[in-house]
């Protein structure tokens, strides 16, 4: 009777503790490639780059813009607005960032776009349009260096 139980235990141990297969270099490469593709398709790296202010690189790293647009439309809109900002089209960038609701980063970038637009208009000599654009910028949402620029521009535009 002891012999039957030992055979049973041996079969069970072989089935339970059997490895799924030998780990080889091509399985490691394939697993890494699949994991990387999941991160690229989901927009993980694009989101990190956009948060750092590198919108063009974030747009290029979107492996599947359709997937990001379908499942993460706010991220896609944020990156597209950031590309407009990097291109220097501050008016369009401000409108695009303002259209994104519920994102604090988008509101901050909308204020920054308004500030850059106001500076651009002031340098072009259009003080009225610069005042209007500066009014759309929320100084509380701006980073410290931009807040100093906001204060200097408001002092220059004050009558």
SULRA-V615566 format. One record per residue. N is the residue number from 1. RES is the residue in one small letter. PHI is phi in degrees with one decimal (* if undefined). BURIAL is 1 if it has 9 or more other C-alpha atoms within 8 Angstrom, else 0. D_CENTER is the distance of its C-alpha to the mean C-alpha in Angstrom with 1 decimal. Layout:
n->N res->RES phi->PHI burial->BURIAL d_center->D_CENTER
n->N res->RES phi->PHI burial->BURIAL d_center->D_CENTER
This chain:
n->1 res->x phi->* burial->0 d_center->66.5
n->2 res->x phi->-66.6 burial->0 d_center->64.5
n->3 res->x phi->-68.8 burial->0 d_center->64.0
n->4 res->x phi->-63.7 burial->0 d_center->62.3
n->5 res->x phi->-67.8 burial->0 d_center->59.8
n->6 res->x phi->-68.9 burial->0 d_center->59.0
n->7 res->x phi->-65.7 burial->0 d_center->58.2
n->8 res->x phi->-61.0 burial->0 d_center->56.1
n->9 res->x phi->-62.9 burial->0 d_center->54.1
n->10 res->x phi->-65.6 burial->0 d_center->53.7
n->11 res->x phi->-64.4 burial->0 d_center->52.3
n->12 res->x phi->-64.0 burial->0 d_center->49.9
n->13 res->x phi->-65.3 burial->1 d_center->48.7
n->14 res->x phi->-66.7 burial->0 d_center->48.1
n->15 res->x phi->-74.1 burial->0 d_center->46.1
n->16 res->x phi->-74.4 burial->0 d_center->44.1
n->17 res->x phi->-100.9 burial->0 d_center->43.2
n->18 res->x phi->-74.7 burial->0 d_center->42.8
n->19 res->x phi->-77.2 burial->0 d_center->39.7
n->20 res->x phi->-75.3 burial->0 d_center->37.5
n->21 res->x phi->158.5 burial->0 d_center->38.3
n->22 res->x phi->-72.8 burial->0 d_center->38.4
n->23 res->x phi->-82.8 burial->0 d_center->35.2
n->24 res->x phi->-122.6 burial->0 d_center->35.1
n->25 res->x phi->-65.2 burial->0 d_center->32.9
n->26 res->x phi->-71.9 burial->0 d_center->31.9
n->27 res->x phi->-70.5 burial->0 d_center->30.8
n->28 res->x phi->-65.7 burial->1 d_center->28.6
n->29 res->x phi->-64.4 burial->0 d_center->27.1
n->30 res->x phi->-64.1 burial->0 d_center->26.7
n->31 res->x phi->-63.0 burial->0 d_center->25.1
n->32 res->x phi->-64.8 burial->0 d_center->22.6
n->33 res->x phi->-64.4 burial->0 d_center->21.8
n->34 res->x phi->-65.8 burial->0 d_center->21.4
n->35 res->x phi->-64.5 burial->0 d_center->19.0
n->36 res->x phi->-63.4 burial->0 d_center->16.9
n->37 res->x phi->-65.2 burial->0 d_center->17.0
n->38 res->x phi->-63.4 burial->0 d_center->15.9
n->39 res->x phi->-64.8 burial->1 d_center->12.7
n->40 res->x phi->-69.7 burial->1 d_center->12.2
n->41 res->x phi->-67.6 burial->1 d_center->13.2
n->42 res->x phi->-75.0 burial->1 d_center->11.2
n->43 res->x phi->86.3 burial->1 d_center->7.8
n->44 res->x phi->-61.5 burial->1 d_center->7.7
n->45 res->x phi->-68.9 burial->1 d_center->7.5
n->46 res->x phi->-63.1 burial->1 d_center->5.0
n->47 res->x phi->-64.7 burial->1 d_center->2.4
n->48 res->x phi->-64.5 burial->1 d_center->4.9
n->49 res->x phi->-68.2 burial->1 d_center->5.5
n->50 res->x phi->-66.2 burial->1 d_center->3.4
n->51 res->x phi->-66.0 burial->0 d_center->4.8
n->52 res->x phi->-86.1 burial->0 d_center->7.7
n->53 res->x phi->89.1 burial->0 d_center->8.2
n->54 res->x phi->-106.8 burial->1 d_center->8.6
n->55 res->x phi->-73.5 burial->1 d_center->7.7
n->56 res->x phi->-65.1 burial->1 d_center->10.7
n->57 res->x phi->-65.3 burial->1 d_center->10.2
n->58 res->x phi->-64.2 burial->1 d_center->6.8
n->59 res->x phi->-67.2 burial->1 d_center->9.1
n->60 res->x phi->-70.1 burial->0 d_center->11.9
n->61 res->x phi->-82.6 burial->1 d_center->10.6
n->62 res->x phi->-72.5 burial->1 d_center->10.2
n->63 res->x phi->-70.4 burial->0 d_center->13.7
n->64 res->x phi->-131.6 burial->1 d_center->14.3
n->65 res->x phi->-59.9 burial->0 d_center->12.8
n->66 res->x phi->-64.5 burial->0 d_center->15.6
n->67 res->x phi->-64.1 burial->1 d_center->14.6
n->68 res->x phi->-64.4 burial->1 d_center->11.0
n->69 res->x phi->-66.5 burial->1 d_center->12.8
n->70 res->x phi->-74.0 burial->0 d_center->15.4
n->71 res->x phi->-100.7 burial->0 d_center->13.8
n->72 res->x phi->-139.5 burial->1 d_center->10.4
n->73 res->x phi->-64.3 burial->1 d_center->11.4
n->74 res->x phi->-66.6 burial->0 d_center->9.5
n->75 res->x phi->-65.2 burial->1 d_center->6.0
n->76 res->x phi->-63.4 burial->1 d_center->8.2
n->77 res->x phi->-65.4 burial->1 d_center->9.8
n->78 res->x phi->-64.1 burial->1 d_center->7.2
n->79 res->x phi->-68.1 burial->1 d_center->6.5
n->80 res->x phi->-63.5 burial->1 d_center->10.3
n->81 res->x phi->-66.2 burial->1 d_center->11.1
n->82 res->x phi->-65.5 burial->1 d_center->9.5
n->83 res->x phi->-65.2 burial->1 d_center->11.6
n->84 res->x phi->-61.0 burial->1 d_center->14.5
n->85 res->x phi->-63.4 burial->1 d_center->14.1
n->86 res->x phi->-65.6 burial->1 d_center->14.2
n->87 res->x phi->-76.4 burial->0 d_center->17.2
n->88 res->x phi->91.0 burial->0 d_center->19.0
n->89 res->x phi->-90.1 burial->1 d_center->19.3
n->90 res->x phi->-69.5 burial->1 d_center->18.8
n->91 res->x phi->-65.8 burial->1 d_center->20.7
n->92 res->x phi->-67.4 burial->1 d_center->18.7
n->93 res->x phi->-64.8 burial->1 d_center->15.4
n->94 res->x phi->-62.4 burial->1 d_center->16.9
n->95 res->x phi->-63.8 burial->1 d_center->18.1
n->96 res->x phi->-67.4 burial->1 d_center->14.8
n->97 res->x phi->-67.4 burial->1 d_center->13.0
n->98 res->x phi->-68.0 burial->1 d_center->16.2
n->99 res->x phi->-73.4 burial->0 d_center->16.2
n->100 res->x phi->-83.5 burial->1 d_center->13.2
n->101 res->x phi->-100.2 burial->0 d_center->15.1
n->102 res->x phi->82.3 burial->0 d_center->14.6
n->103 res->x phi->-113.3 burial->0 d_center->11.4
n->104 res->x phi->-67.6 burial->0 d_center->12.6
n->105 res->x phi->-64.9 burial->0 d_center->9.7
n->106 res->x phi->-68.0 burial->1 d_center->10.4
n->107 res->x phi->-65.6 burial->1 d_center->14.1
n->108 res->x phi->-66.0 burial->1 d_center->13.8
n->109 res->x phi->-70.0 burial->1 d_center->12.4
n->110 res->x phi->-65.4 burial->1 d_center->15.1
n->111 res->x phi->-66.1 burial->1 d_center->17.6
n->112 res->x phi->-65.9 burial->1 d_center->16.7
n->113 res->x phi->-65.0 burial->1 d_center->17.0
n->114 res->x phi->-64.3 burial->1 d_center->20.3
n->115 res->x phi->-65.1 burial->1 d_center->21.5
n->116 res->x phi->-64.8 burial->1 d_center->20.9
n->117 res->x phi->-65.7 burial->1 d_center->22.6
n->118 res->x phi->-63.3 burial->1 d_center->25.4
n->119 res->x phi->-65.5 burial->1 d_center->25.9
n->120 res->x phi->-65.0 burial->1 d_center->26.0
n->121 res->x phi->-68.9 burial->1 d_center->28.5
n->122 res->x phi->-65.3 burial->1 d_center->30.6
n->123 res->x phi->-66.7 burial->0 d_center->30.9
n->124 res->x phi->-79.5 burial->0 d_center->32.1
n->125 res->x phi->95.7 burial->0 d_center->34.7
n->126 res->x phi->-101.3 burial->1 d_center->33.6
n->127 res->x phi->-68.9 burial->1 d_center->33.9
n->128 res->x phi->-63.4 burial->0 d_center->34.0
n->129 res->x phi->-66.1 burial->1 d_center->30.7
n->130 res->x phi->-66.2 burial->1 d_center->29.2
n->131 res->x phi->-63.5 burial->1 d_center->30.4
n->132 res->x phi->-64.1 burial->1 d_center->29.0
n->133 res->x phi->-67.6 burial->1 d_center->25.6
n->134 res->x phi->-68.7 burial->1 d_center->25.8
n->135 res->x phi->-64.9 burial->0 d_center->26.9
n->136 res->x phi->-80.9 burial->0 d_center->23.6
n->137 res->x phi->-85.4 burial->1 d_center->21.7
n->138 res->x phi->-94.7 burial->1 d_center->21.6
n->139 res->x phi->-63.7 burial->0 d_center->22.6
n->140 res->x phi->-69.7 burial->0 d_center->21.7
n->141 res->x phi->-91.0 burial->0 d_center->18.0
n->142 res->x phi->-80.9 burial->1 d_center->18.1
n->143 res->x phi->-67.7 burial->0 d_center->17.8
n->144 res->x phi->-59.2 burial->0 d_center->21.3
n->145 res->x phi->-65.5 burial->0 d_center->21.8
n->146 res->x phi->-73.2 burial->1 d_center->20.7
n->147 res->x phi->-65.4 burial->1 d_center->23.0
n->148 res->x phi->-66.1 burial->0 d_center->25.8
n->149 res->x phi->-65.4 burial->0 d_center->25.2
n->150 res->x phi->-62.9 burial->1 d_center->25.2
n->151 res->x phi->-64.7 burial->0 d_center->28.5
n->152 res->x phi->-68.0 burial->0 d_center->30.1
n->153 res->x phi->-70.5 burial->1 d_center->29.2
n->154 res->x phi->-66.0 burial->1 d_center->30.6
n->155 res->x phi->-68.2 burial->0 d_center->33.7
n->156 res->x phi->-71.7 burial->0 d_center->34.2
n->157 res->x phi->-90.9 burial->1 d_center->33.9
n->158 res->x phi->-73.3 burial->0 d_center->36.1
n->159 res->x phi->-69.6 burial->0 d_center->39.6
